Amino acid sequence: MAFQTFYAFASPGATGTPTLGALKMRPIPAGFPLLWSLKIPVWGELFVQGLNGFARYLVPAGIVHKKRLTKETMAGYLDPYPTWGSRRAHLKAVRQIPILSSHPSARMLNRIDEGLTGWDVPTQLIWGMKDPIFVPWFLEQFEKRLPNHAPSLRIPDASHFLQDDTPDIIIDKIGEFLGTS
């Protein structure tokens, strides 16, 4: 699952392909009723697993440039999850996002947060400024914790799914950061 919070890093002396991935740091601030609602038993199952709501409705909601979300692109989000059971991971992923500090995954995310503070691996932060979930506050938190980050790329007209909103911009920036452009 691709979240908007992409980071790219190149470690000195590393071999192989640099890692591109996604990272979640902190509990999401209060005020995200949709995420809360998916934690409700039965409703979460019906919306996510029954309607394939995560892919069918939330992916389009996380994209500013709707014209780029073609039938083929949507098929790429929908087709891997044809059954109730195949959508269980989406539901579990949403339910593992801590909203309260007492949530079971909050402790693990706090340890990750502590480990990031002062992390000196060169890092590129690329952010969709219209993301309704990972609001700019999250970018600011990454910037505070990562002293060796390259200048952040703030994309004003992008949301949660950068790969669909502004693919050329992020490909160019990651290539530039990795020295492959």
Backbone as JSON, one array per atom type, in Angstrom:
{
  "sequence": "MAFQTFYAFASPGATGTPTLGALKMRPIPAGFPLLWSLKIPVWGELFVQGLNGFARYLVPAGIVHKKRLTKETMAGYLDPYPTWGSRRAHLKAVRQIPILSSHPSARMLNRIDEGLTGWDVPTQLIWGMKDPIFVPWFLEQFEKRLPNHAPSLRIPDASHFLQDDTPDIIIDKIGEFLGTS",
  "N": [[0.85, -1.16, 0.0], [0.62, 2.16, -0.85], [1.43, 5.06, 0.73], [1.17, 8.59, 0.97], [3.43, 9.66, 2.11], [6.27, 9.57, 1.03], [9.67, 8.56, 1.09], [13.01, 8.81, 0.09], [16.12, 7.25, 0.21], [19.69, 7.22, 0.26], [22.24, 5.37, 1.32], [25.54, 5.84, 2.43], [27.95, 3.71, 1.06], [26.18, 1.68, 0.68], [24.86, -1.16, -1.03], [23.19, -2.3, -3.99], [19.76, -1.56, -4.85], [18.56, 1.66, -4.04], [16.25, 2.27, -1.4], [12.8, 2.85, -1.71], [10.01, 3.96, -0.04], [7.35, 3.95, 2.38], [6.4, 5.75, 5.29], [5.04, 6.07, 8.48], [4.69, 8.27, 11.15], [3.55, 9.44, 13.57], [0.69, 9.38, 15.81], [-2.32, 10.04, 14.09], [-3.7, 13.27, 14.03], [-6.59, 14.28, 15.95], [-9.84, 14.59, 14.46], [-10.34, 13.35, 12.11], [-12.81, 12.01, 10.95], [-13.57, 10.0, 9.13], [-11.53, 8.05, 9.18], [-11.8, 7.28, 11.85], [-14.37, 6.22, 11.73], [-14.01, 3.89, 10.24], [-12.91, 2.21, 12.03], [-14.96, 1.22, 13.47], [-16.62, -1.67, 14.4], [-18.27, -3.83, 12.1], [-19.32, -1.65, 10.43], [-16.82, -0.79, 9.33], [-15.96, -3.22, 8.16], [-18.04, -3.63, 6.3], [-17.84, -1.33, 4.62], [-15.1, -1.28, 3.75], [-14.36, -4.01, 3.15], [-16.69, -5.1, 2.01], [-17.73, -3.2, 0.09], [-15.42, -2.6, -1.21], [-14.45, -0.18, -0.53], [-12.17, 1.26, 0.27], [-10.36, 1.28, -1.93], [-12.16, 1.94, -4.02], [-13.48, 4.36, -3.27], [-11.87, 5.94, -1.51], [-9.34, 6.15, -2.7], [-9.83, 7.76, -5.09], [-10.62, 10.07, -3.66], [-8.23, 10.89, -2.62], [-6.79, 12.1, -4.61], [-5.95, 14.85, -6.51], [-5.89, 15.59, -9.23], [-8.17, 14.49, -10.98], [-8.64, 13.68, -13.63], [-6.46, 12.21, -14.31], [-6.9, 9.83, -13.19], [-7.6, 7.28, -14.63], [-9.73, 4.71, -16.16], [-8.13, 2.47, -16.44], [-6.12, 2.97, -14.55], [-7.64, 2.99, -12.18], [-8.48, 0.34, -12.28], [-6.1, -0.87, -11.64], [-5.98, -0.37, -8.94], [-8.32, -1.59, -8.01], [-8.61, -4.25, -9.08], [-6.71, -6.11, -7.88], [-8.02, -6.79, -5.57], [-10.47, -8.55, -5.44], [-12.28, -9.85, -3.78], [-14.09, -10.19, -0.66], [-12.4, -11.25, 1.37], [-9.86, -10.66, 0.31], [-9.6, -8.0, 0.76], [-9.12, -7.54, 3.34], [-6.64, -6.75, 4.38], [-6.51, -4.01, 3.81], [-8.43, -3.0, 5.58], [-7.31, -3.78, 8.04], [-4.92, -2.3, 7.96], [-5.83, 0.38, 8.08], [-7.04, 0.31, 10.57], [-4.86, 0.0, 12.2], [-3.7, 2.45, 12.39], [-2.88, 4.7, 14.77], [-5.06, 6.67, 16.67], [-5.33, 7.5, 19.2], [-3.05, 7.8, 21.93], [-3.04, 5.51, 23.43], [-3.43, 3.41, 21.72], [-2.56, 0.15, 20.47], [-0.49, 0.16, 18.46], [0.78, 2.57, 18.8], [3.01, 2.73, 20.53], [5.06, 1.39, 19.12], [5.27, 3.09, 16.89], [6.12, 5.39, 18.16], [8.66, 4.58, 18.98], [9.88, 4.35, 16.47], [9.76, 7.01, 15.74], [11.48, 8.16, 17.69], [13.85, 6.94, 16.89], [14.23, 8.17, 14.45], [14.88, 10.78, 15.04], [17.45, 12.94, 14.56], [18.54, 11.3, 12.62], [20.93, 10.61, 10.21], [21.0, 9.87, 7.56], [21.03, 10.68, 4.17], [18.11, 12.16, 2.95], [15.15, 12.49, 1.03], [12.29, 14.4, 1.06], [9.05, 14.34, -0.12], [6.03, 15.88, -0.74], [2.52, 15.97, -0.9], [0.62, 18.73, -0.7], [-2.08, 18.99, -0.41], [-3.06, 16.83, 0.91], [-5.51, 15.18, 2.7], [-5.22, 13.64, 4.94], [-2.46, 13.14, 5.78], [-1.48, 15.84, 6.67], [0.23, 19.05, 6.18], [1.54, 19.39, 8.65], [2.69, 16.92, 9.32], [4.81, 16.72, 7.5], [6.38, 18.84, 8.42], [7.11, 17.77, 10.89], [8.72, 15.59, 10.11], [10.78, 17.06, 8.88], [11.9, 18.39, 11.09], [13.01, 16.24, 12.48], [14.85, 15.05, 10.81], [17.85, 15.92, 10.18], [19.54, 15.88, 7.99], [18.16, 16.14, 5.65], [17.37, 16.61, 2.2], [16.36, 19.62, 0.48], [12.93, 19.92, 0.99], [10.34, 18.84, -1.18], [7.52, 20.41, -1.84], [4.44, 19.84, -3.07], [2.05, 21.74, -4.31], [-0.38, 21.18, -5.63], [-1.11, 18.52, -5.2], [-2.19, 15.47, -3.65], [-2.84, 12.76, -1.51], [-2.09, 10.49, -3.01], [0.52, 10.69, -4.59], [1.81, 9.47, -6.72], [-0.12, 9.24, -8.64], [-1.18, 11.81, -8.88], [0.98, 13.59, -9.52], [3.05, 12.27, -11.19], [5.34, 12.65, -12.92], [6.74, 14.76, -11.76], [7.51, 13.69, -9.24], [9.03, 11.48, -10.01], [11.13, 12.69, -11.43], [12.27, 14.23, -9.34], [13.05, 12.28, -7.45], [14.86, 10.86, -9.03], [16.77, 12.89, -9.48], [17.63, 13.29, -6.83], [18.78, 10.81, -6.28], [20.76, 10.85, -8.07], [20.4, 9.92, -10.66], [19.21, 11.15, -12.76]],
  "CA": [[0.0, 0.0, 0.0], [1.45, 3.35, -0.97], [0.95, 6.25, 1.38], [1.73, 9.79, 0.38], [4.66, 10.03, 2.77], [7.38, 8.87, 0.43], [11.01, 9.03, 1.33], [14.03, 8.09, -0.66], [17.4, 7.46, 0.85], [20.87, 6.56, -0.26], [23.16, 5.25, 2.43], [26.91, 5.69, 1.97], [28.48, 2.36, 1.08], [25.13, 0.68, 0.48], [24.86, -1.8, -2.33], [21.85, -2.63, -4.44], [18.86, -0.48, -5.21], [18.09, 2.46, -2.91], [14.89, 1.92, -1.0], [11.72, 3.83, -1.73], [8.97, 3.36, 0.77], [6.41, 4.83, 3.07], [6.65, 5.76, 6.72], [4.08, 6.8, 9.3], [5.42, 8.59, 12.36], [2.83, 9.81, 14.77], [-0.76, 9.22, 15.72], [-2.99, 11.05, 13.29], [-4.43, 14.18, 14.92], [-8.05, 14.14, 16.01], [-10.52, 15.36, 13.43], [-10.44, 12.58, 10.89], [-13.92, 11.12, 11.25], [-13.65, 8.82, 8.26], [-10.65, 7.02, 9.75], [-12.44, 6.78, 13.06], [-15.55, 5.4, 11.4], [-13.59, 2.58, 9.74], [-12.54, 1.39, 13.18], [-16.19, 0.72, 14.06], [-16.94, -3.02, 13.91], [-19.33, -4.02, 11.13], [-19.25, -0.58, 9.42], [-15.53, -0.89, 8.65], [-15.98, -4.41, 7.31], [-18.96, -3.43, 5.17], [-17.33, -0.32, 3.7], [-13.8, -1.64, 3.17], [-14.35, -5.35, 2.57], [-17.87, -5.35, 1.2], [-17.83, -2.28, -1.05], [-14.07, -2.27, -1.68], [-14.51, 1.27, -0.36], [-10.86, 1.9, 0.36], [-9.89, 1.52, -3.29], [-13.19, 2.53, -4.89], [-13.87, 5.72, -2.89], [-10.83, 6.73, -0.85], [-8.27, 6.48, -3.66], [-10.19, 8.99, -5.81], [-10.65, 11.21, -2.75], [-6.85, 11.28, -2.34], [-6.15, 12.54, -5.86], [-6.43, 16.16, -6.94], [-6.04, 15.59, -10.69], [-9.07, 13.37, -11.24], [-8.55, 13.22, -15.02], [-5.37, 11.23, -14.41], [-7.37, 8.57, -12.62], [-8.3, 6.63, -15.74], [-10.29, 3.39, -15.87], [-7.01, 1.53, -16.3], [-5.48, 3.23, -13.27], [-8.54, 2.49, -11.13], [-8.42, -1.12, -12.32], [-4.89, -1.24, -10.91], [-6.3, -0.32, -7.5], [-9.46, -2.45, -7.68], [-8.51, -5.65, -9.51], [-6.03, -7.03, -6.95], [-8.84, -7.04, -4.39], [-11.79, -8.88, -5.98], [-13.15, -10.54, -2.83], [-14.17, -9.73, 0.72], [-11.19, -11.65, 2.08], [-8.65, -10.02, -0.22], [-9.59, -6.58, 1.19], [-8.92, -7.51, 4.79], [-5.41, -6.0, 4.71], [-6.83, -2.57, 3.82], [-9.11, -2.71, 6.83], [-6.36, -3.89, 9.14], [-3.97, -1.18, 7.88], [-6.51, 1.56, 8.6], [-7.28, 0.14, 12.01], [-3.6, 0.07, 12.93], [-3.29, 3.84, 12.53], [-3.32, 5.12, 16.1], [-5.65, 7.99, 16.84], [-5.06, 7.79, 20.6], [-1.74, 7.29, 22.36], [-3.22, 4.2, 24.05], [-3.59, 2.39, 20.68], [-1.44, -0.8, 20.52], [0.64, 0.46, 17.56], [1.37, 3.86, 19.12], [4.33, 2.55, 21.14], [6.0, 1.08, 18.04], [5.49, 4.3, 16.09], [6.92, 6.3, 18.98], [10.06, 4.11, 18.89], [10.36, 4.76, 15.14], [9.94, 8.46, 15.84], [12.7, 8.4, 18.46], [14.97, 6.52, 16.06], [14.43, 9.12, 13.36], [15.43, 12.04, 15.52], [18.88, 13.01, 14.32], [18.94, 10.34, 11.59], [21.79, 11.37, 9.31], [20.99, 9.32, 6.21], [20.44, 11.65, 3.23], [16.69, 11.86, 2.76], [14.35, 13.42, 0.22], [10.89, 14.43, 1.44], [8.18, 14.8, -1.21], [4.76, 15.98, -0.04], [1.31, 16.56, -1.49], [0.15, 19.69, 0.29], [-3.54, 18.89, -0.27], [-3.4, 15.54, 1.52], [-6.44, 15.41, 3.81], [-4.85, 12.81, 6.1], [-1.11, 13.52, 6.2], [-1.47, 17.28, 6.47], [1.6, 19.59, 6.22], [2.14, 19.21, 9.97], [3.52, 15.72, 9.3], [6.04, 17.08, 6.8], [7.16, 19.66, 9.36], [7.68, 16.87, 11.9], [9.85, 14.91, 9.46], [11.87, 18.02, 8.68], [12.54, 18.63, 12.39], [13.71, 15.04, 12.95], [15.83, 14.59, 9.83], [18.72, 17.08, 9.94], [20.31, 15.75, 6.75], [17.25, 16.0, 4.52], [17.48, 17.52, 1.07], [15.2, 20.53, 0.52], [11.66, 19.22, 0.77], [9.54, 19.22, -2.34], [6.12, 20.58, -1.49], [3.68, 19.91, -4.32], [0.82, 22.39, -3.88], [-1.58, 20.65, -6.27], [-1.1, 17.07, -5.08], [-2.81, 14.99, -2.43], [-2.3, 11.57, -0.85], [-1.52, 9.55, -3.98], [1.43, 11.47, -5.45], [2.15, 8.72, -7.93], [-1.17, 9.49, -9.62], [-1.36, 13.24, -9.05], [2.11, 14.28, -10.15], [4.1, 11.25, -11.35], [6.57, 13.15, -13.54], [7.45, 15.59, -10.78], [8.18, 12.88, -8.22], [10.06, 10.65, -10.67], [12.28, 13.57, -11.68], [12.9, 14.63, -8.08], [13.75, 11.13, -6.87], [16.03, 10.63, -9.89], [17.75, 13.94, -9.16], [18.15, 13.01, -5.5], [19.61, 9.61, -6.34], [21.81, 11.07, -9.05], [20.17, 9.1, -11.85], [18.48, 11.89, -13.81]],
  "C": [[0.9, 1.23, 0.0], [0.77, 4.51, -0.26], [1.67, 7.43, 0.76], [3.12, 10.1, 0.93], [5.83, 9.24, 2.22], [8.7, 9.44, 0.91], [11.95, 8.19, 0.48], [15.34, 8.29, 0.09], [18.49, 6.65, 0.18], [21.88, 6.54, 0.87], [24.58, 5.09, 1.9], [27.38, 4.25, 2.11], [27.42, 1.29, 0.86], [25.26, 0.08, -0.92], [23.44, -2.11, -2.72], [21.05, -1.38, -4.74], [18.47, 0.32, -3.97], [16.62, 2.16, -2.63], [13.96, 3.1, -1.13], [10.6, 3.21, -0.91], [8.06, 4.37, 1.39], [6.62, 4.69, 4.57], [5.58, 6.59, 7.4], [4.73, 7.03, 10.65], [4.56, 8.67, 13.61], [1.36, 9.43, 14.66], [-1.36, 10.36, 14.9], [-3.78, 11.96, 14.22], [-5.93, 13.92, 14.86], [-8.68, 14.98, 14.9], [-10.61, 14.62, 12.11], [-11.55, 11.54, 11.06], [-14.02, 9.9, 10.36], [-12.76, 7.71, 8.79], [-11.26, 6.43, 11.02], [-13.57, 5.84, 12.71], [-15.15, 4.01, 10.91], [-13.12, 1.65, 10.86], [-13.77, 0.78, 13.86], [-16.49, -0.68, 13.49], [-18.22, -3.0, 13.07], [-19.27, -2.92, 10.06], [-17.94, -0.67, 8.64], [-15.48, -2.07, 7.7], [-16.87, -4.2, 6.08], [-18.39, -2.44, 4.14], [-16.06, -0.8, 2.98], [-13.87, -2.99, 2.46], [-15.54, -5.6, 1.65], [-17.93, -4.5, -0.05], [-16.5, -2.03, -1.75], [-13.9, -0.75, -1.6], [-13.18, 1.96, -0.27], [-10.37, 2.25, -1.04], [-10.91, 2.29, -4.12], [-13.48, 3.99, -4.57], [-12.74, 6.55, -2.3], [-9.66, 7.04, -1.77], [-8.66, 7.71, -4.47], [-10.22, 10.23, -4.92], [-9.24, 11.73, -2.44], [-6.08, 11.71, -3.57], [-6.78, 13.86, -6.28], [-6.78, 16.15, -8.42], [-6.85, 14.38, -11.12], [-8.98, 12.83, -12.67], [-7.44, 12.19, -15.21], [-5.78, 9.86, -13.88], [-8.26, 7.89, -13.66], [-8.91, 5.31, -15.28], [-9.18, 2.37, -15.64], [-6.31, 1.71, -14.96], [-6.35, 2.7, -12.13], [-8.55, 0.97, -11.11], [-7.19, -1.62, -11.56], [-5.08, -1.21, -9.41], [-7.38, -1.33, -7.12], [-9.21, -3.94, -7.95], [-7.74, -6.58, -8.56], [-6.87, -7.44, -5.74], [-10.27, -7.39, -4.8], [-12.77, -9.45, -4.95], [-13.1, -9.88, -1.45], [-12.85, -10.02, 1.45], [-9.94, -10.95, 1.6], [-8.53, -8.56, 0.22], [-9.33, -6.44, 2.68], [-7.68, -6.68, 5.17], [-5.66, -4.5, 4.72], [-7.48, -2.19, 5.14], [-8.14, -2.75, 8.01], [-5.37, -2.72, 9.14], [-4.59, 0.09, 8.45], [-6.69, 1.46, 10.1], [-6.0, 0.15, 12.83], [-3.07, 1.5, 13.06], [-3.79, 4.33, 13.88], [-3.92, 6.53, 16.07], [-5.43, 8.44, 18.28], [-3.71, 7.19, 20.98], [-1.85, 5.93, 23.02], [-3.37, 3.08, 23.01], [-2.36, 1.47, 20.69], [-0.26, -0.46, 19.6], [1.33, 1.77, 17.89], [2.79, 3.72, 19.69], [5.39, 2.27, 20.07], [6.3, 2.33, 17.21], [6.29, 5.33, 16.86], [8.39, 5.88, 18.96], [10.66, 4.48, 17.54], [10.66, 6.26, 15.16], [11.24, 8.79, 16.57], [13.94, 8.02, 17.64], [15.25, 7.46, 14.9], [15.07, 10.41, 13.8], [16.95, 12.02, 15.38], [19.4, 12.04, 13.28], [19.73, 11.09, 10.53], [21.89, 10.78, 7.91], [20.38, 10.36, 5.28], [19.03, 11.23, 2.84], [16.02, 12.93, 1.91], [12.89, 13.3, 0.64], [10.08, 15.05, 0.31], [6.75, 14.75, -0.68], [3.68, 16.6, -0.88], [0.65, 17.45, -0.46], [-1.37, 19.69, 0.47], [-3.98, 17.55, 0.31], [-4.33, 15.78, 2.71], [-6.11, 14.6, 5.07], [-3.48, 13.21, 6.63], [-0.9, 14.99, 5.84], [-0.03, 17.81, 6.59], [2.29, 19.46, 7.58], [3.08, 18.01, 9.99], [4.84, 15.99, 8.59], [6.94, 17.89, 7.73], [7.81, 18.79, 10.43], [8.85, 16.08, 11.33], [11.03, 15.85, 9.32], [12.62, 18.31, 9.98], [13.43, 17.45, 12.8], [14.85, 14.62, 12.04], [16.75, 15.74, 9.44], [19.42, 17.04, 8.58], [19.39, 15.63, 5.53], [17.56, 17.03, 3.44], [16.31, 18.5, 1.19], [13.92, 19.77, 0.16], [10.99, 19.74, -0.5], [8.09, 19.22, -1.89], [5.36, 20.75, -2.8], [2.3, 20.47, -3.96], [-0.45, 21.79, -4.46], [-1.57, 19.12, -6.29], [-1.67, 16.69, -3.72], [-2.08, 13.76, -1.92], [-1.58, 10.63, -1.8], [-0.68, 10.32, -5.0], [1.72, 10.77, -6.76], [1.09, 8.89, -9.01], [-1.36, 10.98, -9.89], [-0.25, 13.88, -9.88], [3.27, 13.31, -10.4], [5.4, 11.8, -11.92], [7.41, 13.96, -12.57], [8.19, 14.71, -9.78], [9.25, 11.99, -8.82], [11.31, 11.48, -10.91], [13.02, 13.91, -10.39], [13.64, 13.47, -7.44], [14.98, 10.8, -7.7], [17.14, 11.62, -9.62], [18.42, 13.66, -7.83], [19.12, 11.83, -5.51], [20.75, 9.74, -7.34], [21.65, 10.26, -10.32], [19.45, 9.85, -12.96], [19.43, 12.5, -14.81]]
}
